[in-house]
């Protein structure tokens, strides 16, 4: 294990956690540039506050929580400035078109659902772990996960209906 604050520690931490943090920030902000700013700010806070972590899981949870909170603050600031959000989404080259479409649907959900769905399905956290990260009751996380799933099913159903109507017309 590398000592906190060393170049090796910083490099390992960025390499290990930056992708997860970027996806979590993007789930809140929907812009790549703002998500990158949130991740950068989270790493700055890590280095300036030097928290004491129990283990690697605690470190990752702390980084995600800080990143999400920074992203929410950026979104609030942007809303006050009334700046439009862009649609650019970083999708991994190996992602299929269908995965990209599903991710776009997840990101189209209200933030309280998309963040939880992202942490549950894309990051692999349990409901209890998400509750700890977001500082919400586990029951609230479970409810939002269920409602988010229902909203996704409804959206997928609506898109399926539209595509079958398009096939009938042609």
N, C-alpha and C positions, 0 to 999 in steps of 0.2 A: 504494500500500500504506500502511496506517495504522501509526503508531508503536505499539509494544507499550504497553499500559496506558492508552491514551487512551480516551475514551468511544466514539469511532468504532470503534476496534479491538475493544473489548468488544462493542459492538452488532453488528458484522459477524460476529464469532466466534460469538456466541450464535445469531444468525439463521441462519448457515450450518450449524452443527454440532449444535444442540440436538436436532433431530428424530432424527438418526442415533444420538446418544448415548442419548436416551430409549428408543429401540427396543432398543438393545444392552443397556441396563440392565434393561429389562423382560424380555428373553429370559433373564436370570439370576434376577430377583426375582419376576416374575409379579404384582407389585402396582404400580399407577401411582404412589402416594404415595412408596413406597420408591425407585422408579426416578427420580422427580423429585429426591429427596434426593441420590441418587448423582450425578446430572447436576450439581446445584448444587455439591456438594462437589468435583467434577472442575473446575468453573470456578474455584472458590476456589483450588484447587491450581495451576491455570494462572496465576492472578494472583499468588500468593505465591511461586511457584518461578521464574517468568519464564524458561521454557526457551527455548533458541535453536533455531528450526526452520530446516531447509534450504529447505523449500517448503511449500505449502498441503497437499500429501499427507502430509508428515511431521507437520504440525500435527494433521490429522484422525486419523491413526493414533495419535499420542500421546494425544489426547483420548479416543479409543475404548478404548485399552489402560487408561488411568487409570480411566475410567468402569466398565469391566468389573471391574477389580480392586476398586474401591470397592464395587460391587454384590455381589461375592463376599464381601467382608468384612461387609457388611450382612446377607447371607443367613446367614453363619455366626453372627453375633450374634443374629439372630432365632431360629436353630435352638437356640442355647443358652438363650434365653428361652422357647422352646417356644411361640411365638406362631403362630397359624394364618395362612396367606397367603390373601389374597382373590382373587377371580376376575375383578375388573374389568380389562378390556383396552381400551386406547385404540385404536380402529380408525378409520381415516380415513373421513370421510363418503362419499368417492367409491369406497371399497372395495366390491367385490361381496360378497354373502353367502358365495360359494364361497372367495374369497380370505381372508375372515375365518375360515372353518372350517379352511383350510389353515394359516393362521397359528396357530390354536389347537392344531393337531396338532404343529406345529413346537415351540411352547412347551411342549407336553406331553412332549417328549423329554427325556432327561437333559441337564443343562446343558452337558456337554462336547460334545454333538452340536448342541444348539439354537443355541449361540453361534456355532459354525462355520458352520452352515447360514444363520443370519441374516447373518453377515458376507459370505458367498459370494454368496447370492442377493439379499438385500435391499440390501446396501451395495455389491455389485459388486467385492469384493476378490478377488484371485487367491489360490491356495493359498499361494504364497510370501509374499505380503503378510500373509495371516492368520497364517502362522507367525511372521513378524516382530512383528506386533501382540501375539500371545498368548505369544510367546517359547517356541514349540514347534518341534520339527523338522518340516520340510515333509512328510515321510512320515507323521508322526502326524496332521497336519491332513488329509492325503489319506485316510488310513484312517478317521478319524472322520467325514469328509464322506461317504464311501461307506457306512459303517455307519448314519449318520443317515438317508441316503436310503433304505437298505434298511428301516429301522425305519418310516419314513414310508410306504413302499409297503405294508408289512405292515399298518399301521394303516388305511390307505385301503382295502386289500382287505378287512379285517375289517369296516369300516363298510359297505362295499358289500354284503358278504354279509348283514349284519344288516338293511340296508334292503330287500334283495330278499326276505328271509324275511318281513319285515313286509308286503310287497306280496302275497306268496303267501297269507298268513293272512287278509288283508282280503277 
